[in-house]
Amino acid sequence: KVNNYHAMNWIFNAQALQHDVNRFDKIKMSRAIAGIPQVAPNVRRPEVTVIPRYHAYKATKFVLEGTGRAKFNRVVFGQCNAWPKGMENQCQKARNWVNSRSKANFTEENMQVYRKKYPGDIHLTNGLGLFGNNMPIQNPKCASDKYFQYLQPTMHADRGKPIYAPNGAVGASRAWCCCTNMTTGRVFQDNPAKECRLLSECVTEEIACQHAYDPEFGAEI
């Protein structure tokens, strides 16, 4: 996970590989959940200060090597969310997998609010906080435990376009929405050029993804 030009950290199997923590006081976070400012005194966060020999964005080569205990069967590179192969027709499992590696850091009260809004998230846990890969709003959305929503409304933003505007609101021009395959969660027909739009266009043009909706799955849901 590249945090900025100078700091990187490593995540494996939903665990941050650094062990030190940085203790600091933070009166209010920069956003609100359900209209309530998030107050988090004495927040403990993993230390992310890493002094590399070279800046992270100047790298020209990335090498993965397994010792036998770790196996790589899928590599995803860039600003996107993905999950292991074999999670077809298991949307909630994929959602939980992504969330456990996200920046989710709910209080118990906010967790209850979240689970009430998304009943399928009864087993959802916190993510990695500052070390996480994505904001929870970018987790895949499910139509049921089995099927993905055929329209994913908030996909990972482009580089240089943070998903949150400076005032803490979701920036409609700073994220993507995509028509989605209901069984795999992948962009419909693997064609992002055709099936994805900036979120601002989804809102103003009321984009529809009926062609990605499978009525047989809908009847089952």
C-alpha positions as CSV (number, residue, x, y, z in Angstrom):
1,K,0.0,0.0,0.0
2,V,1.5,3.3,-1.1
3,N,0.4,6.0,1.3
4,N,2.3,8.9,-0.3
5,Y,5.5,9.6,-2.1
6,H,7.7,8.5,0.9
7,A,5.6,6.0,2.9
8,M,4.7,2.5,2.0
9,N,3.4,-0.4,4.1
10,W,2.7,-4.0,3.5
11,I,-0.5,-6.0,3.9
12,F,-0.7,-9.8,3.8
13,N,-3.8,-11.9,4.6
14,A,-5.6,-8.8,6.1
15,Q,-2.7,-8.1,8.4
16,A,-0.4,-5.1,8.3
17,L,3.2,-6.4,8.6
18,Q,4.4,-3.5,10.7
19,H,4.1,-3.8,14.4
20,D,4.8,-0.4,15.9
21,V,2.0,2.0,16.7
22,N,1.8,5.8,16.8
23,R,-0.3,7.2,19.6
24,F,-1.9,10.6,19.1
25,D,-5.0,12.6,20.1
26,K,-7.6,13.3,17.4
27,I,-10.6,15.3,18.5
28,K,-12.7,14.9,15.4
29,M,-12.3,13.0,12.1
30,S,-12.8,14.8,8.8
31,R,-16.2,13.2,8.1
32,A,-19.4,12.2,9.7
33,I,-21.4,8.9,9.7
34,A,-25.2,9.2,9.9
35,G,-24.7,13.0,10.4
36,I,-22.6,12.4,13.6
37,P,-19.0,13.8,13.7
38,Q,-16.7,11.0,14.5
39,V,-14.9,11.6,17.8
40,A,-11.9,9.4,18.5
41,P,-9.6,10.4,21.3
42,N,-6.3,8.6,21.8
43,V,-6.6,6.8,18.5
44,R,-3.9,4.1,18.1
45,R,-2.7,3.7,14.5
46,P,0.2,1.6,13.1
47,E,3.3,3.6,12.4
48,V,3.6,4.3,8.7
49,T,6.8,6.4,8.5
50,V,9.1,4.5,6.1
51,I,12.3,6.0,4.7
52,P,12.9,4.2,1.5
53,R,16.0,4.3,-0.6
54,Y,13.9,5.5,-3.6
55,H,10.6,7.2,-3.7
56,A,7.6,4.9,-4.1
57,Y,6.4,6.4,-7.4
58,K,9.8,6.2,-9.0
59,A,9.8,2.4,-9.0
60,T,10.1,0.7,-12.4
61,K,9.9,-2.9,-11.2
62,F,7.9,-4.8,-8.6
63,V,8.9,-8.3,-7.7
64,L,6.9,-10.9,-5.8
65,E,8.6,-14.1,-4.5
66,G,6.9,-16.8,-2.5
67,T,8.7,-19.1,-0.1
68,G,6.2,-21.9,-0.3
69,R,4.1,-20.8,2.7
70,A,2.6,-17.9,0.6
71,K,1.0,-18.6,-2.7
72,F,0.1,-16.1,-5.4
73,N,-2.7,-17.0,-7.8
74,R,-3.8,-13.5,-8.8
75,V,-2.1,-10.2,-9.2
76,V,-4.0,-6.9,-9.4
77,F,-2.1,-3.7,-10.0
78,G,-3.3,-0.2,-9.8
79,Q,-6.0,1.7,-8.0
80,C,-8.7,-0.9,-7.9
81,N,-10.4,-3.4,-5.6
82,A,-10.2,-7.2,-6.1
83,W,-10.6,-10.4,-4.2
84,P,-9.3,-14.0,-4.7
85,K,-10.6,-16.2,-7.4
86,G,-13.3,-18.7,-6.5
87,M,-15.7,-16.2,-4.9
88,E,-18.2,-16.3,-7.7
89,N,-21.7,-16.4,-6.3
90,Q,-20.4,-15.4,-2.9
91,C,-20.8,-11.6,-2.8
92,Q,-21.0,-11.3,0.9
93,K,-17.9,-13.3,1.4
94,A,-16.1,-11.1,-1.1
95,R,-17.4,-8.0,0.6
96,N,-16.2,-9.2,4.0
97,W,-12.8,-10.0,2.4
98,V,-12.4,-6.5,0.9
99,N,-13.6,-4.8,4.1
100,S,-11.2,-6.6,6.4
101,R,-8.4,-5.0,4.3
102,S,-10.0,-1.6,4.1
103,K,-9.6,1.5,6.3
104,A,-12.8,0.7,8.2
105,N,-12.4,1.6,11.8
106,F,-15.9,1.7,13.3
107,T,-16.9,2.4,16.8
108,E,-19.3,-0.1,18.3
109,E,-22.1,2.4,17.9
110,N,-21.4,3.1,14.3
111,M,-21.0,-0.6,13.6
112,Q,-24.5,-1.2,14.8
113,V,-25.8,1.6,12.5
114,Y,-23.9,0.1,9.6
115,R,-25.2,-3.4,10.2
116,K,-28.8,-2.1,10.5
117,K,-28.4,-0.4,7.1
118,Y,-26.8,-3.5,5.6
119,P,-28.3,-6.6,7.4
120,G,-26.0,-8.9,5.5
121,D,-23.0,-7.4,7.3
122,I,-23.8,-9.1,10.6
123,H,-20.3,-10.7,10.5
124,L,-18.5,-7.6,9.2
125,T,-15.4,-6.6,11.3
126,N,-13.2,-3.6,11.3
127,G,-10.5,-3.2,8.7
128,L,-6.9,-2.0,9.1
129,G,-7.5,1.6,9.8
130,L,-4.8,3.8,8.4
131,F,-3.0,0.8,6.8
132,G,-6.1,-0.2,4.9
133,N,-6.4,-0.5,1.1
134,N,-9.6,1.3,0.4
135,M,-12.4,3.3,2.0
136,P,-15.4,1.2,3.2
137,I,-17.7,3.0,0.7
138,Q,-15.8,1.2,-2.1
139,N,-16.6,-2.3,-0.8
140,P,-18.6,-4.3,-3.3
141,K,-22.4,-4.0,-2.9
142,C,-24.5,-7.2,-2.7
143,A,-28.0,-7.9,-3.8
144,S,-27.9,-11.0,-1.5
145,D,-25.4,-13.2,0.1
146,K,-24.9,-14.8,-3.3
147,Y,-25.3,-12.1,-5.9
148,F,-23.6,-8.8,-6.6
149,Q,-25.6,-5.6,-7.3
150,Y,-25.7,-5.1,-11.1
151,L,-24.8,-1.5,-10.6
152,Q,-21.8,-0.8,-8.3
153,P,-22.3,2.9,-7.5
154,T,-19.0,3.9,-6.0
155,M,-15.8,2.4,-7.4
156,H,-12.3,3.4,-6.5
157,A,-11.4,6.9,-7.7
158,D,-8.7,7.7,-10.2
159,R,-5.3,8.8,-9.0
160,G,-5.4,12.5,-8.1
161,K,-9.2,12.4,-7.6
162,P,-9.8,11.5,-4.0
163,I,-13.2,10.0,-3.4
164,Y,-14.0,12.5,-0.6
165,A,-14.3,16.2,-1.3
166,P,-12.5,18.6,1.1
167,N,-15.7,19.1,3.1
168,G,-16.0,15.4,3.8
169,A,-18.9,14.8,1.4
170,V,-18.6,12.2,-1.3
171,G,-17.4,14.0,-4.4
172,A,-19.6,12.9,-7.3
173,S,-17.0,13.8,-9.8
174,R,-14.3,11.8,-8.0
175,A,-15.4,8.2,-8.3
176,W,-16.7,5.7,-10.8
177,C,-19.9,3.7,-11.1
178,C,-20.0,0.5,-13.2
179,C,-22.5,-2.0,-14.5
180,T,-21.5,-5.3,-12.9
181,N,-21.8,-9.0,-13.5
182,M,-24.1,-10.3,-10.8
183,T,-22.3,-13.6,-10.3
184,T,-18.6,-12.5,-10.4
185,G,-18.7,-8.8,-9.3
186,R,-16.5,-7.9,-12.3
187,V,-17.3,-5.1,-14.6
188,F,-20.0,-6.3,-17.0
189,Q,-18.4,-8.1,-20.0
190,D,-15.0,-6.9,-18.7
191,N,-15.5,-3.7,-20.7
192,P,-14.9,-0.7,-18.4
193,A,-14.7,1.7,-21.3
194,K,-18.4,1.0,-22.1
195,E,-19.8,-0.1,-18.7
196,C,-18.2,2.5,-16.3
197,R,-18.9,6.2,-16.0
198,L,-17.8,9.0,-13.6
199,L,-20.1,9.0,-10.7
200,S,-21.1,12.6,-11.6
201,E,-22.4,11.3,-14.9
202,C,-24.3,8.5,-13.2
203,V,-26.1,11.0,-11.1
204,T,-26.9,13.6,-13.7
205,E,-27.7,11.2,-16.5
206,E,-29.4,8.6,-14.3
207,I,-27.4,5.8,-15.8
208,A,-29.2,2.5,-15.9
209,C,-27.7,-1.0,-16.0
210,Q,-30.8,-3.1,-16.8
211,H,-28.8,-5.0,-19.4
212,A,-26.6,-6.3,-16.6
213,Y,-29.6,-7.4,-14.5
214,D,-30.5,-11.1,-14.7
215,P,-34.2,-11.6,-13.9
216,E,-33.6,-15.2,-12.9
217,F,-31.3,-14.1,-10.2
218,G,-33.8,-11.3,-9.2
219,A,-36.5,-13.9,-8.8
220,E,-34.2,-16.0,-6.6
221,I,-33.4,-13.0,-4.5
